[in-house]
Amino acid sequence: MVNKFFKHPTEPIEVWPDKKISELTKEMLKIGFQGRKLAEAIDIWSRMIKRKNIVIWLGLSGAMVPAGMRKIISYMIQRRMIDALVSTGANLYHDCFEAIMGKHYVGTHSIDDAKLRKHRVDRIYDVFGNEKKYYKLDLFLEREFCSILKDNYPYSSREVLYLLGKFLNKNGGDKNSILVSAFKSKVPIFCPALCDSSLGFSMMFANRRKNKKIIKLGKKEMTVFKKRRIIVDELQDVDESSKVTEKAKQTGVIYIGGGVPKNFIQQTTVISGYQTRHDKGHSYAIQVTTDMPQWGGLSGCTFEEAQSWGKIKPNAKMVTCYCDATIALPIISHALSERFKRLRRDVPIFEWHSNDLKIKYEKMKL
Protein backbone atom coordinates (compact mmCIF):
# COMPACT_ATOMS: atom_id res chain seq x y z
CA MET A 1 0.00 0.00 0.00
CA VAL A 2 2.80 2.38 0.94
CA ASN A 3 4.56 1.75 -2.37
CA LYS A 4 1.91 3.63 -4.34
CA PHE A 5 3.28 6.89 -2.90
CA PHE A 6 6.79 6.15 -4.12
CA LYS A 7 6.30 5.45 -7.82
CA HIS A 8 7.80 8.64 -9.29
CA PRO A 9 11.07 9.88 -7.81
CA THR A 10 12.14 13.47 -8.28
CA GLU A 11 15.00 13.91 -10.71
CA PRO A 12 17.58 16.64 -10.08
CA ILE A 13 18.13 18.91 -13.06
CA GLU A 14 21.50 18.66 -14.75
CA VAL A 15 23.16 21.75 -16.17
CA TRP A 16 24.60 21.43 -19.64
CA PRO A 17 25.28 23.93 -22.45
CA ASP A 18 22.76 24.59 -25.21
CA LYS A 19 19.84 23.01 -23.39
CA LYS A 20 16.59 24.21 -24.94
CA ILE A 21 13.93 25.83 -22.78
CA SER A 22 11.41 23.18 -23.86
CA GLU A 23 13.85 20.49 -22.71
CA LEU A 24 14.44 22.24 -19.40
CA THR A 25 10.73 22.68 -18.69
CA LYS A 26 10.08 19.02 -19.54
CA GLU A 27 12.68 18.09 -16.92
CA MET A 28 10.96 20.44 -14.48
CA LEU A 29 7.93 18.12 -14.50
CA LYS A 30 10.01 15.91 -12.19
CA ILE A 31 11.05 18.53 -9.64
CA GLY A 32 9.03 20.19 -6.88
CA PHE A 33 7.20 23.37 -5.93
CA GLN A 34 6.36 26.12 -8.43
CA GLY A 35 8.97 24.95 -10.90
CA ARG A 36 6.87 21.86 -11.51
CA LYS A 37 3.67 23.92 -11.64
CA LEU A 38 5.22 26.08 -14.34
CA ALA A 39 6.13 22.96 -16.32
CA GLU A 40 2.60 21.59 -15.84
CA ALA A 41 1.17 24.86 -17.20
CA ILE A 42 3.21 24.36 -20.39
CA ASP A 43 2.07 20.75 -20.60
CA ILE A 44 -1.63 21.64 -20.23
CA TRP A 45 -1.36 24.52 -22.72
CA SER A 46 0.24 22.08 -25.18
CA ARG A 47 -2.69 19.71 -24.72
CA MET A 48 -5.11 22.52 -25.49
CA ILE A 49 -3.27 23.39 -28.69
CA LYS A 50 -3.38 19.75 -29.82
CA ARG A 51 -7.06 19.35 -28.97
CA LYS A 52 -9.57 19.46 -31.84
CA ASN A 53 -12.58 21.78 -31.77
CA ILE A 54 -11.58 23.83 -28.75
CA VAL A 55 -11.70 27.56 -28.04
CA ILE A 56 -8.80 28.80 -25.91
CA TRP A 57 -9.51 31.90 -23.81
CA LEU A 58 -6.78 34.15 -22.42
CA GLY A 59 -7.48 36.54 -19.54
CA LEU A 60 -4.83 39.25 -19.29
CA SER A 61 -4.85 41.52 -16.26
CA GLY A 62 -2.57 44.22 -14.93
CA ALA A 63 -0.18 46.23 -17.09
CA MET A 64 1.74 43.51 -18.88
CA VAL A 65 2.50 45.65 -21.94
CA PRO A 66 4.62 48.29 -20.15
CA ALA A 67 6.38 45.37 -18.45
CA GLY A 68 7.50 44.03 -21.83
CA MET A 69 5.05 41.19 -22.48
CA ARG A 70 3.44 42.72 -25.57
CA LYS A 71 5.24 40.72 -28.26
CA ILE A 72 4.57 37.49 -26.38
CA ILE A 73 0.81 38.06 -26.39
CA SER A 74 0.95 39.13 -30.03
CA TYR A 75 2.90 35.97 -30.89
CA MET A 76 0.29 33.81 -29.14
CA ILE A 77 -2.42 35.49 -31.19
CA GLN A 78 -0.60 35.18 -34.51
CA ARG A 79 0.19 31.49 -33.92
CA ARG A 80 -3.38 30.94 -32.67
CA MET A 81 -2.20 29.51 -29.39
CA ILE A 82 -5.14 31.50 -28.06
CA ASP A 83 -8.48 32.14 -29.76
CA ALA A 84 -10.16 34.88 -27.69
CA LEU A 85 -8.74 37.51 -25.38
CA VAL A 86 -10.19 39.39 -22.42
CA SER A 87 -7.93 42.19 -21.23
CA THR A 88 -7.79 45.16 -18.95
CA GLY A 89 -8.03 48.50 -20.70
CA ALA A 90 -4.52 49.36 -19.49
CA ASN A 91 -2.89 46.61 -21.55
CA LEU A 92 -4.73 47.65 -24.70
CA TYR A 93 -4.08 51.36 -24.21
CA HIS A 94 -0.37 50.78 -23.72
CA ASP A 95 -0.33 48.43 -26.71
CA CYS A 96 -1.92 51.18 -28.76
CA PHE A 97 0.71 53.60 -27.45
CA GLU A 98 3.62 51.36 -28.42
CA ALA A 99 2.02 50.63 -31.80
CA ILE A 100 2.09 54.22 -33.03
CA MET A 101 3.35 56.67 -30.43
CA GLY A 102 6.38 55.64 -28.40
CA LYS A 103 8.09 53.36 -25.91
CA HIS A 104 8.11 52.58 -22.22
CA TYR A 105 11.43 52.85 -20.40
CA VAL A 106 13.45 50.92 -17.85
CA GLY A 107 13.22 52.88 -14.60
CA THR A 108 13.42 52.20 -10.88
CA HIS A 109 11.01 51.94 -7.96
CA SER A 110 13.57 53.68 -5.70
CA ILE A 111 13.00 57.28 -6.71
CA ASP A 112 11.35 60.50 -5.58
CA ASP A 113 7.90 60.28 -7.19
CA ALA A 114 7.18 63.95 -6.53
CA LYS A 115 10.20 64.69 -8.73
CA LEU A 116 8.85 62.40 -11.43
CA ARG A 117 5.58 64.32 -11.31
CA LYS A 118 7.35 67.61 -11.99
CA HIS A 119 8.83 66.11 -15.15
CA ARG A 120 5.55 64.40 -16.15
CA VAL A 121 7.04 60.93 -15.83
CA ASP A 122 4.48 58.26 -14.94
CA ARG A 123 5.77 55.26 -12.98
CA ILE A 124 4.51 51.68 -13.18
CA TYR A 125 6.64 50.11 -10.45
CA ASP A 126 10.07 50.21 -12.17
CA VAL A 127 8.89 51.23 -15.65
CA PHE A 128 8.65 54.86 -16.76
CA GLY A 129 6.15 56.37 -19.19
CA ASN A 130 6.10 59.76 -20.91
CA GLU A 131 2.87 61.50 -19.86
CA LYS A 132 3.18 64.15 -22.56
CA LYS A 133 3.19 61.44 -25.22
CA TYR A 134 0.31 59.69 -23.48
CA TYR A 135 -1.63 62.93 -23.81
CA LYS A 136 -0.83 63.09 -27.54
CA LEU A 137 -2.21 59.58 -27.93
CA ASP A 138 -5.34 60.52 -25.97
CA LEU A 139 -5.99 63.42 -28.36
CA PHE A 140 -5.26 61.23 -31.38
CA LEU A 141 -7.76 58.61 -30.24
CA GLU A 142 -10.35 61.21 -29.36
CA ARG A 143 -10.12 63.18 -32.60
CA GLU A 144 -9.06 60.59 -35.16
CA PHE A 145 -10.18 57.13 -34.07
CA CYS A 146 -13.45 58.24 -32.49
CA SER A 147 -14.36 60.08 -35.68
CA ILE A 148 -14.94 56.71 -37.39
CA LEU A 149 -17.36 55.52 -34.69
CA LYS A 150 -21.09 55.98 -35.21
CA ASP A 151 -23.37 57.86 -32.85
CA ASN A 152 -26.23 56.09 -31.07
CA TYR A 153 -25.00 52.62 -32.01
CA PRO A 154 -24.57 50.22 -29.06
CA TYR A 155 -21.05 48.88 -29.65
CA SER A 156 -19.70 45.94 -27.73
CA SER A 157 -16.09 46.37 -26.64
CA ARG A 158 -15.22 43.62 -29.12
CA GLU A 159 -16.54 45.74 -31.99
CA VAL A 160 -14.71 48.85 -30.78
CA LEU A 161 -11.41 46.99 -30.40
CA TYR A 162 -11.78 45.30 -33.78
CA LEU A 163 -12.21 48.75 -35.34
CA LEU A 164 -9.27 50.08 -33.31
CA GLY A 165 -7.05 47.24 -34.55
CA LYS A 166 -8.16 47.94 -38.10
CA PHE A 167 -7.52 51.68 -37.59
CA LEU A 168 -4.02 51.09 -36.18
CA ASN A 169 -3.20 48.71 -39.02
CA LYS A 170 -4.23 51.35 -41.54
CA ASN A 171 -2.32 54.12 -39.76
CA GLY A 172 1.08 52.50 -39.38
CA GLY A 173 0.58 50.39 -36.27
CA ASP A 174 3.42 47.91 -36.02
CA LYS A 175 2.97 44.17 -36.59
CA ASN A 176 3.75 43.34 -32.95
CA SER A 177 0.66 45.14 -31.73
CA ILE A 178 -1.83 42.99 -29.82
CA LEU A 179 -4.69 44.94 -31.38
CA VAL A 180 -3.29 44.73 -34.92
CA SER A 181 -2.48 41.01 -34.57
CA ALA A 182 -5.99 40.30 -33.28
CA PHE A 183 -7.53 42.23 -36.18
CA LYS A 184 -5.46 40.33 -38.75
CA SER A 185 -5.95 36.95 -37.11
CA LYS A 186 -9.66 37.49 -36.42
CA VAL A 187 -9.19 36.90 -32.72
CA PRO A 188 -11.89 38.71 -30.71
CA ILE A 189 -10.79 40.98 -27.87
CA PHE A 190 -13.15 41.92 -25.07
CA CYS A 191 -12.51 44.66 -22.56
CA PRO A 192 -15.43 44.67 -20.10
CA ALA A 193 -13.81 47.49 -18.10
CA LEU A 194 -13.03 49.62 -21.15
CA CYS A 195 -14.14 52.78 -19.34
CA ASP A 196 -11.60 52.06 -16.62
CA SER A 197 -8.77 53.08 -18.93
CA SER A 198 -7.46 55.90 -21.07
CA LEU A 199 -9.19 54.30 -24.06
CA GLY A 200 -12.49 54.85 -22.27
CA PHE A 201 -11.92 58.43 -21.26
CA SER A 202 -10.71 59.34 -24.76
CA MET A 203 -14.10 58.17 -26.01
CA MET A 204 -15.80 60.10 -23.23
CA PHE A 205 -13.99 63.30 -24.24
CA ALA A 206 -15.07 62.68 -27.84
CA ASN A 207 -18.65 62.66 -26.56
CA ARG A 208 -18.10 65.95 -24.74
CA ARG A 209 -16.75 67.64 -27.82
CA LYS A 210 -19.17 69.60 -29.99
CA ASN A 211 -18.61 68.77 -33.63
CA LYS A 212 -19.20 71.26 -36.37
CA LYS A 213 -21.73 70.09 -38.95
CA ILE A 214 -23.20 71.79 -42.00
CA ILE A 215 -26.80 70.96 -42.77
CA LYS A 216 -28.82 72.03 -45.83
CA LEU A 217 -32.18 73.74 -45.50
CA GLY A 218 -33.45 73.98 -49.06
CA LYS A 219 -30.88 76.07 -50.89
CA LYS A 220 -29.41 77.44 -47.70
CA GLU A 221 -26.73 75.93 -45.50
CA MET A 222 -26.63 76.19 -41.73
CA THR A 223 -23.73 75.47 -39.38
CA VAL A 224 -24.67 73.59 -36.21
CA PHE A 225 -22.63 72.23 -33.33
CA LYS A 226 -23.71 68.84 -32.08
CA LYS A 227 -22.32 66.68 -29.29
CA ARG A 228 -21.26 63.11 -30.08
CA ARG A 229 -23.02 60.10 -28.55
CA ILE A 230 -20.71 57.08 -28.75
CA ILE A 231 -22.18 54.15 -26.81
CA VAL A 232 -20.38 51.09 -25.45
CA ASP A 233 -22.93 48.52 -24.31
CA GLU A 234 -21.51 46.37 -21.50
CA LEU A 235 -24.48 43.98 -21.66
CA GLN A 236 -23.63 43.33 -25.29
CA ASP A 237 -20.17 42.25 -24.07
CA VAL A 238 -21.77 39.76 -21.69
CA ASP A 239 -24.02 38.42 -24.46
CA GLU A 240 -21.26 38.02 -27.05
CA SER A 241 -18.67 36.48 -24.73
CA SER A 242 -21.11 33.99 -23.24
CA LYS A 243 -22.09 32.87 -26.74
CA VAL A 244 -18.45 32.04 -27.46
CA THR A 245 -18.41 29.53 -24.61
CA GLU A 246 -21.99 28.44 -25.28
CA LYS A 247 -21.36 27.66 -28.96
CA ALA A 248 -17.87 26.20 -28.46
CA LYS A 249 -17.63 22.42 -28.36
CA GLN A 250 -15.00 22.70 -25.64
CA THR A 251 -13.13 25.52 -23.90
CA GLY A 252 -9.83 26.03 -22.15
CA VAL A 253 -8.69 29.05 -20.16
CA ILE A 254 -5.40 30.71 -19.32
CA TYR A 255 -5.40 33.48 -16.73
CA ILE A 256 -2.49 35.84 -16.34
CA GLY A 257 -3.36 37.35 -12.97
CA GLY A 258 -7.03 37.65 -12.14
CA GLY A 259 -9.39 40.57 -11.72
CA VAL A 260 -12.08 41.46 -14.23
CA PRO A 261 -10.65 39.43 -17.17
CA LYS A 262 -10.70 36.23 -15.10
CA ASN A 263 -14.21 36.69 -13.77
CA PHE A 264 -15.54 37.76 -17.16
CA ILE A 265 -14.35 34.51 -18.74
CA GLN A 266 -15.45 32.41 -15.77
CA GLN A 267 -18.98 33.79 -15.89
CA THR A 268 -19.41 32.69 -19.51
CA THR A 269 -19.74 29.11 -18.29
CA VAL A 270 -22.40 30.09 -15.74
CA ILE A 271 -24.45 31.95 -18.35
CA SER A 272 -24.04 29.11 -20.85
CA GLY A 273 -25.27 26.72 -18.18
CA TYR A 274 -28.48 28.72 -17.86
CA GLN A 275 -29.04 28.35 -21.60
CA THR A 276 -28.08 24.70 -22.02
CA ARG A 277 -29.42 23.47 -18.65
CA HIS A 278 -26.20 21.64 -17.85
CA ASP A 279 -22.74 22.58 -16.60
CA LYS A 280 -20.59 24.07 -19.36
CA GLY A 281 -17.39 24.24 -17.34
CA HIS A 282 -13.97 24.77 -18.88
CA SER A 283 -12.10 21.53 -19.69
CA TYR A 284 -8.58 22.96 -19.28
CA ALA A 285 -7.44 25.71 -16.92
CA ILE A 286 -4.14 27.47 -16.23
CA GLN A 287 -3.54 30.36 -13.89
CA VAL A 288 -0.36 32.33 -13.24
CA THR A 289 -0.86 34.53 -10.21
CA THR A 290 0.79 35.96 -7.10
CA ASP A 291 -2.50 36.23 -5.17
CA MET A 292 -3.54 33.91 -2.36
CA PRO A 293 -6.98 32.28 -1.93
CA GLN A 294 -7.43 32.86 1.81
CA TRP A 295 -8.44 36.52 1.39
CA GLY A 296 -11.53 35.54 -0.62
CA GLY A 297 -10.66 37.58 -3.71
CA LEU A 298 -11.17 36.24 -7.21
CA SER A 299 -7.57 36.79 -8.31
CA GLY A 300 -6.42 34.18 -5.79
CA CYS A 301 -9.46 31.93 -6.13
CA THR A 302 -8.48 28.32 -6.80
CA PHE A 303 -9.86 26.26 -9.65
CA GLU A 304 -11.17 23.81 -7.06
CA GLU A 305 -13.35 26.59 -5.66
CA ALA A 306 -14.47 27.43 -9.20
CA GLN A 307 -15.60 23.83 -9.63
CA SER A 308 -18.23 24.42 -6.93
CA TRP A 309 -19.79 27.02 -9.25
CA GLY A 310 -19.62 24.77 -12.31
CA LYS A 311 -17.06 27.08 -13.91
CA ILE A 312 -14.43 24.35 -14.21
CA LYS A 313 -15.31 20.75 -15.06
CA PRO A 314 -14.78 18.16 -12.30
CA ASN A 315 -12.32 16.22 -14.49
CA ALA A 316 -10.58 19.29 -15.95
CA LYS A 317 -6.83 19.37 -16.50
CA MET A 318 -5.82 22.36 -14.38
CA VAL A 319 -2.88 23.98 -12.63
CA THR A 320 -2.12 27.18 -10.76
CA CYS A 321 1.43 28.49 -10.82
CA TYR A 322 2.23 31.06 -8.13
CA CYS A 323 4.71 33.21 -9.98
CA ASP A 324 5.25 36.72 -11.33
CA ALA A 325 3.84 36.67 -14.88
CA THR A 326 6.91 38.52 -16.21
CA ILE A 327 8.94 35.46 -15.18
CA ALA A 328 6.47 32.78 -16.24
CA LEU A 329 5.27 34.14 -19.61
CA PRO A 330 8.68 34.35 -21.34
CA ILE A 331 9.51 30.80 -20.25
CA ILE A 332 6.10 29.39 -21.23
CA SER A 333 6.04 31.14 -24.61
CA HIS A 334 9.55 30.03 -25.58
CA ALA A 335 8.86 26.45 -24.53
CA LEU A 336 5.67 26.39 -26.62
CA SER A 337 7.40 27.98 -29.61
CA GLU A 338 10.02 25.20 -29.53
CA ARG A 339 7.40 22.47 -29.14
CA PHE A 340 5.26 23.79 -31.98
CA LYS A 341 7.66 25.01 -34.65
CA ARG A 342 5.26 23.58 -37.23
CA LEU A 343 1.75 23.94 -35.97
CA ARG A 344 -1.34 22.55 -37.67
CA ARG A 345 -4.44 23.27 -35.69
CA ASP A 346 -8.23 23.30 -36.03
CA VAL A 347 -8.69 27.03 -35.56
CA PRO A 348 -12.10 28.37 -34.52
CA ILE A 349 -13.43 31.00 -36.92
CA PHE A 350 -15.98 33.34 -35.37
CA GLU A 351 -18.78 34.58 -37.61
CA TRP A 352 -20.53 37.45 -35.86
CA HIS A 353 -24.07 38.29 -36.84
CA SER A 354 -26.46 40.87 -35.45
CA ASN A 355 -27.99 38.62 -32.82
CA ASP A 356 -26.00 35.42 -33.06
CA LEU A 357 -22.59 33.81 -33.38
CA LYS A 358 -21.47 30.85 -35.45
CA ILE A 359 -18.20 29.02 -34.87
CA LYS A 360 -16.62 26.86 -37.52
CA TYR A 361 -13.22 25.17 -37.38
CA GLU A 362 -10.60 25.31 -40.11
CA LYS A 363 -7.36 23.37 -40.31
CA MET A 364 -4.54 25.90 -40.55
CA LYS A 365 -0.76 25.84 -40.79
CA LEU A 366 0.55 28.37 -38.29
Beta strands, then each sheet from edge to edge (+ up, - down):
strand 1: 55-60
strand 2: 84-87
strand 3: 105-106
strand 4: 121-124
strand 5: 127-130
strand 6: 154-155
strand 7: 189-190
strand 8: 210-217
strand 9: 220-227
strand 10: 231-232
strand 11: 251-256
strand 12: 282-289
strand 13: 312-322
strand 14: 344-352
strand 15: 357-365
sheet 1: 7+ 2+ 1+ 11+ 12+ 13+
sheet 2: 3+ 5- 4+
sheet 3: 6+ 10+
sheet 4: 8+ 9-
sheet 5: 14+ 15-
end
